[in-house]
């Protein structure tokens, strides 16, 4: 789905092209026919142009502006053909179709087709002697077919472009997952942890906290049941921990059986409560390959409200040290 920012950029492109065309056309008409034949109608389009410019600069509903600009384009061509019914202006009118394709929107192309067909009919039957003096009126059908085939080509182009854009977007999303996530458990990796931490510092949150979690006796589980069971256990641990976290909390696997959880805008008491809940959830047995495995985890925490002065490595080292204090004690209490 194309976002409003992209629509805004394309509005600017179309507006620039319209201004350039209008300026060139007015200049040529002044040289050939004199300034009296250009104004005061020219003032009307200048006024409309200023209004469109202001709307674009303020980004007032880019999608609405898109339709307004396409409509204004054909209104301008109507007055241009009426005032200067020349073949060259009639040909310029058909440029509205390919210009509409910059939005990559089927609706906009159909709107442009409608405008082109109306002006095509108007030019051929009401300005026939001026624009088509040597063309029989039966040939009008060929001009209609020209518009239809041009539109079909543009719609095909848009369809292929949007499909390619979608495929590229999906491929980029997959690369993002590979680049920022652990392939075994799906948890975030160090790169995403660092990126998220930097974003939290830039957003100036009230507090940043880190939980460092290490599975107890994980080596024994690997030696007893095999590494395949150990890998499955880590994946289930990630799923279980995520059940205790909020959407904005980030669970990261540092390596092996070590995990960290990055949190923000949390009070210290809430952090201690979360640590206790995660530890309790880890103590629930896991069933893997017909084996019931009793697991547990040691958790250390670090917490700060001095967000602008803290760095990620310091938080990790502090939480890691607290985790080892708890592991050495062999208790379920929170190591501080």
Buried (B, 14 or more C-beta within 10 A) or exposed (E): EBEEEEBBBBBBEBBEBBBEBBEEBBEEBBEEEEEEEBEEEBEEBBEBBEEBEEBBEEEEBBBEBBBBBBEBBBBBBBEBBBBBBBEEBBEBBBBBBBBBBBBBBBEBBEBBBEBBBEBBEBBBEEBBEBBBEEEEEEEBEEBBEBBEEBBEEBBEBBEEEBEEEEEEEEEEEEEEEEEBBBEEBBBBBBEBBBEBBEEBBEEEBEBBBBBBBBBBEBEEBBEEBEEEBBBBBBBBBBEBBBEBBEEEBBBBBBEEBBBBBBBBBBEEEEBBEBBBBBBEBBEEEBEBEEBEBEBEBBBBBBBBEEBEEBEBEEBBBBBBEBBBBBBEEEEEEBBE
